Amino acid sequence: MSTEFIDAYSDDQMYLEMLEDLVGSNPSESIVPERIKYSAFSRLWSVMMVGGIECMIKEWARDESAMHDVYSYFDNGSNSERIERLQKAFRLRGIDPKIEHFEDFLAVKYIRNAYVHGEWNPKQREYVVSRGFPGTLMTFEVSHFKRMRSSYLHVMRCLGLANAFNTLLLRKAGHL
């Protein structure tokens, strides 16, 4: 893994946000139903969001012993167990992970799984619906897209703070 992938996901995030602004301000797009636009944005965002977060964890925590608890996200277990391990790792560093953002992240991961693999896991779909997202990939609204974006920014903020904390400790110990 290299920064190539982090850079790619970061670029995708910026361009998806710019695309939303461009489409939203283009008069010819005003005839396209919001449901169609935001379903497309949400599906693409889910792929970028989950890939970007998981890539960041791999890049920053894989070979770093002080971040082994963050990397434990990839250890065996259910997706909800993996999210719980990640939240615990952040709390140990004094970072306050907002549970609703992590629950939304898990829902978005399930949405992404359905989209990428071409079918829903029934239990994952049930969880997605319980979080207030649609149970179909075709009916997202602007509010769903905004929640995805908010969840992404929160989880990425937690990852960034954990990485900064780790870097400070390494510098203080003379390892950087």
Contacts in CASP RR format, 6 or more apart in sequence:
PFRMAT RR
TARGET T0000
AUTHOR 0000-0000-0000
METHOD contacts of the structure
MODEL  1
MSTEFIDAYSDDQMYLEMLEDLVGSNPSESIVPERIKYSAFSRLWSVMMV
GGIECMIKEWARDESAMHDVYSYFDNGSNSERIERLQKAFRLRGIDPKIE
HFEDFLAVKYIRNAYVHGEWNPKQREYVVSRGFPGTLMTFEVSHFKRMRS
SYLHVMRCLGLANAFNTLLLRKAGHL
1 55 0 8 1.000
1 58 0 8 1.000
1 59 0 8 1.000
1 62 0 8 1.000
2 59 0 8 1.000
3 59 0 8 1.000
5 52 0 8 1.000
5 55 0 8 1.000
5 59 0 8 1.000
6 52 0 8 1.000
6 55 0 8 1.000
6 56 0 8 1.000
6 59 0 8 1.000
9 48 0 8 1.000
9 51 0 8 1.000
9 52 0 8 1.000
9 55 0 8 1.000
9 56 0 8 1.000
12 48 0 8 1.000
13 48 0 8 1.000
13 49 0 8 1.000
13 152 0 8 1.000
16 41 0 8 1.000
16 44 0 8 1.000
16 45 0 8 1.000
16 48 0 8 1.000
17 149 0 8 1.000
19 41 0 8 1.000
20 41 0 8 1.000
20 145 0 8 1.000
23 29 0 8 1.000
23 32 0 8 1.000
23 37 0 8 1.000
24 37 0 8 1.000
29 37 0 8 1.000
34 141 0 8 1.000
34 142 0 8 1.000
35 138 0 8 1.000
35 139 0 8 1.000
35 140 0 8 1.000
35 141 0 8 1.000
38 140 0 8 1.000
38 141 0 8 1.000
38 142 0 8 1.000
38 144 0 8 1.000
38 145 0 8 1.000
39 137 0 8 1.000
39 138 0 8 1.000
39 139 0 8 1.000
39 140 0 8 1.000
41 140 0 8 1.000
41 145 0 8 1.000
42 111 0 8 1.000
42 140 0 8 1.000
42 144 0 8 1.000
42 145 0 8 1.000
42 148 0 8 1.000
43 111 0 8 1.000
43 115 0 8 1.000
43 137 0 8 1.000
43 140 0 8 1.000
45 108 0 8 1.000
45 145 0 8 1.000
45 148 0 8 1.000
45 149 0 8 1.000
45 152 0 8 1.000
46 108 0 8 1.000
46 109 0 8 1.000
46 111 0 8 1.000
46 112 0 8 1.000
46 115 0 8 1.000
46 148 0 8 1.000
47 112 0 8 1.000
47 115 0 8 1.000
47 116 0 8 1.000
49 105 0 8 1.000
49 108 0 8 1.000
49 112 0 8 1.000
49 148 0 8 1.000
49 151 0 8 1.000
49 152 0 8 1.000
50 105 0 8 1.000
50 108 0 8 1.000
50 109 0 8 1.000
50 112 0 8 1.000
51 112 0 8 1.000
53 105 0 8 1.000
53 152 0 8 1.000
53 155 0 8 1.000
53 156 0 8 1.000
53 159 0 8 1.000
54 73 0 8 1.000
54 74 0 8 1.000
56 156 0 8 1.000
56 159 0 8 1.000
56 160 0 8 1.000
57 70 0 8 1.000
57 71 0 8 1.000
57 73 0 8 1.000
57 74 0 8 1.000
57 86 0 8 1.000
57 159 0 8 1.000
58 71 0 8 1.000
58 74 0 8 1.000
60 67 0 8 1.000
60 70 0 8 1.000
60 159 0 8 1.000
60 160 0 8 1.000
60 162 0 8 1.000
60 163 0 8 1.000
60 166 0 8 1.000
61 67 0 8 1.000
61 68 0 8 1.000
61 70 0 8 1.000
61 71 0 8 1.000
62 71 0 8 1.000
64 71 0 8 1.000
64 166 0 8 1.000
66 166 0 8 1.000
66 169 0 8 1.000
66 170 0 8 1.000
67 89 0 8 1.000
67 162 0 8 1.000
67 163 0 8 1.000
67 166 0 8 1.000
69 85 0 8 1.000
69 88 0 8 1.000
69 89 0 8 1.000
69 92 0 8 1.000
70 86 0 8 1.000
70 89 0 8 1.000
70 90 0 8 1.000
70 159 0 8 1.000
70 162 0 8 1.000
72 82 0 8 1.000
72 85 0 8 1.000
72 86 0 8 1.000
72 89 0 8 1.000
73 82 0 8 1.000
73 83 0 8 1.000
73 85 0 8 1.000
73 86 0 8 1.000
73 89 0 8 1.000
74 82 0 8 1.000
75 82 0 8 1.000
75 85 0 8 1.000
79 106 0 8 1.000
79 109 0 8 1.000
79 110 0 8 1.000
80 106 0 8 1.000
83 102 0 8 1.000
83 103 0 8 1.000
83 105 0 8 1.000
83 106 0 8 1.000
86 97 0 8 1.000
86 102 0 8 1.000
87 97 0 8 1.000
87 99 0 8 1.000
87 102 0 8 1.000
89 162 0 8 1.000
90 96 0 8 1.000
90 97 0 8 1.000
90 158 0 8 1.000
90 161 0 8 1.000
90 162 0 8 1.000
91 97 0 8 1.000
93 161 0 8 1.000
93 162 0 8 1.000
93 165 0 8 1.000
95 158 0 8 1.000
95 161 0 8 1.000
95 162 0 8 1.000
95 165 0 8 1.000
97 154 0 8 1.000
97 155 0 8 1.000
97 158 0 8 1.000
98 154 0 8 1.000
101 150 0 8 1.000
101 151 0 8 1.000
101 154 0 8 1.000
101 155 0 8 1.000
102 151 0 8 1.000
102 155 0 8 1.000
103 131 0 8 1.000
104 131 0 8 1.000
104 147 0 8 1.000
104 148 0 8 1.000
104 150 0 8 1.000
104 151 0 8 1.000
105 151 0 8 1.000
105 152 0 8 1.000
105 155 0 8 1.000
106 127 0 8 1.000
106 131 0 8 1.000
107 127 0 8 1.000
107 128 0 8 1.000
107 131 0 8 1.000
107 132 0 8 1.000
107 133 0 8 1.000
108 133 0 8 1.000
108 148 0 8 1.000
108 151 0 8 1.000
108 152 0 8 1.000
110 121 0 8 1.000
110 124 0 8 1.000
110 125 0 8 1.000
110 127 0 8 1.000
110 128 0 8 1.000
111 128 0 8 1.000
111 133 0 8 1.000
111 137 0 8 1.000
113 121 0 8 1.000
113 124 0 8 1.000
114 120 0 8 1.000
114 121 0 8 1.000
114 124 0 8 1.000
114 125 0 8 1.000
114 137 0 8 1.000
115 137 0 8 1.000
120 135 0 8 1.000
125 135 0 8 1.000
128 134 0 8 1.000
128 135 0 8 1.000
129 135 0 8 1.000
132 144 0 8 1.000
133 140 0 8 1.000
133 144 0 8 1.000
133 147 0 8 1.000
134 140 0 8 1.000
134 144 0 8 1.000
167 176 0 8 1.000
170 176 0 8 1.000
END
